[in-house]
Amino acid sequence: MAQARLDDDDYIIGTDDIEVQRLGQQHAIWQETALAAWRRAGIRPGMTVMDVGAGPGYASFDLARMVGPQGRVIAIDQSAHFLAALKAGARERGLDNISCVEADLADIDWASLSCDLAWTRWCLCFVPGVDTVLAGINRALRPGGRFLAQEYVDYRSFRIEPAEPVFERFLKAVRESWVHFGGDPDIGRRLPGLAADLGWQVEDMRPVIHATRPGEWMWTWPTAWLEQSPNRLSELGFLDAGDVEPFRDFIARRTADPASLLITPMVLEFSARKPGPA
Ligand SMILES: C[S@@+](CC[C@H](N)C(=O)[O-])C[C@H]1O[C@@H](n2cnc3c(N)ncnc32)[C@H](O)[C@@H]1O
């Protein structure tokens, strides 16, 4: 097993400019799903929303437009590089209602923050001590405030057909690498129990999963990740170096074959409400 180490503000996926681009493309594809969830959760002008693990801020920008000039977005992330991209992006878009908190989620002074809703997407799956993080979010939520997440719930549901053994080895490497750094690739499964521990009332739960084929926009989301991640997994010692090229060939062959099928890893959309007046 690898003894991989990372810089303090880095995490398993990495935070370089290529990843900034990939997160942008990812958000474009998932924007519709996020907007629908935000509407269902009642996000409206004037609210304060925390974006927990905001990355370069693609969701924060949309949230900032939704809450409007009377509202505020608090974007939290540990990556200085991502938050610099977020600040630059906010300036370019003329958004001045986003404030940034640069810190590990384990070190946030949650009681100093106050919000109507905490949003998180593809972040809790990388974070150790999620129970402590949610307890912190609970302190930041106003009475009647909401927690809304879109997180993986069953990473093994990720399929590409026709399958090859190298894909199973890749999935195993991904799972092991996240777990190695304290994450949980199926963190969605724990959210109902964690919410119950905090006395939150579950409002909505729904799985989000897509079937896609080559040529479709959705196909480009998982395949960008599949093309980018093997090198890093191999550098960090989770994927055999000899699997990198065969894996890339596998993805290229599936992409060239119009009869290929890809099932995206299942995401759980989960919303819960802290007791108190609306
Ligand atoms: C896959 S990105 C998702 C970014 C954003 N939520 C989105 O949907 O585009 C995960 C983010 O979680 C952040 N992150 C991971 N572990 C963290 C931690 N312990 N504390 C703060 N941020 C963390 C990373 O820096 C990264 O920005």
The ligand as an SDF file (V2000), in Angstrom:
LIG
                    3D

 27 29  0  0  0  0  0  0  0  0999 V2000
  -14.2300   17.7470   -6.2970 C   0  0  0  0  0  0  0  0  0  0  0  0
  -13.9480   19.3380   -5.6150 S   0  0  0  0  0  0  0  0  0  0  0  0
  -15.6200   19.9840   -5.6600 C   0  0  0  0  0  0  0  0  0  0  0  0
  -15.6590   21.4760   -5.7040 C   0  0  0  0  0  0  0  0  0  0  0  0
  -17.0690   22.0830   -5.7310 C   0  0  0  0  0  0  0  0  0  0  0  0
  -17.8480   21.6800   -4.5680 N   0  0  0  0  0  0  0  0  0  0  0  0
  -17.8040   21.7080   -6.9800 C   0  0  0  0  0  0  0  0  0  0  0  0
  -18.8010   20.9930   -6.9050 O   0  0  0  0  0  0  0  0  0  0  0  0
  -17.3600   22.1620   -8.0520 O   0  0  0  0  0  0  0  0  0  0  0  0
  -13.6850   19.0620   -3.8810 C   0  0  0  0  0  0  0  0  0  0  0  0
  -13.2930   20.2970   -3.1060 C   0  0  0  0  0  0  0  0  0  0  0  0
  -13.2130   19.9870   -1.7090 O   0  0  0  0  0  0  0  0  0  0  0  0
  -12.0950   20.6830   -1.1680 C   0  0  0  0  0  0  0  0  0  0  0  0
  -11.6570   19.9830    0.0370 N   0  0  0  0  0  0  0  0  0  0  0  0
  -11.2900   18.6860    0.1360 C   0  0  0  0  0  0  0  0  0  0  0  0
  -10.9570   18.4010    1.4020 N   0  0  0  0  0  0  0  0  0  0  0  0
  -11.1180   19.5410    2.1220 C   0  0  0  0  0  0  0  0  0  0  0  0
  -10.9330   19.8880    3.4890 C   0  0  0  0  0  0  0  0  0  0  0  0
  -10.5180   18.9960    4.3810 N   0  0  0  0  0  0  0  0  0  0  0  0
  -11.1910   21.1490    3.8800 N   0  0  0  0  0  0  0  0  0  0  0  0
  -11.6080   22.0920    2.9820 C   0  0  0  0  0  0  0  0  0  0  0  0
  -11.7980   21.8210    1.6890 N   0  0  0  0  0  0  0  0  0  0  0  0
  -11.5620   20.5610    1.2490 C   0  0  0  0  0  0  0  0  0  0  0  0
  -11.0600   20.6450   -2.2790 C   0  0  0  0  0  0  0  0  0  0  0  0
  -10.0490   21.6330   -2.1050 O   0  0  0  0  0  0  0  0  0  0  0  0
  -11.9400   20.8580   -3.4860 C   0  0  0  0  0  0  0  0  0  0  0  0
  -12.0850   22.2200   -3.7700 O   0  0  0  0  0  0  0  0  0  0  0  0
  1  2  1  0
  2  3  1  0
  2 10  1  0
  3  4  1  0
  4  5  1  0
  5  6  1  0
  5  7  1  0
  7  8  2  0
  7  9  1  0
 10 11  1  0
 11 12  1  0
 11 26  1  0
 12 13  1  0
 13 14  1  0
 13 24  1  0
 14 15  1  0
 14 23  1  0
 15 16  2  0
 16 17  1  0
 17 18  1  0
 17 23  2  0
 18 19  1  0
 18 20  2  0
 20 21  1  0
 21 22  2  0
 22 23  1  0
 24 25  1  0
 24 26  1  0
 26 27  1  0
M  CHG  2   2   1   9  -1
M  END
$$$$
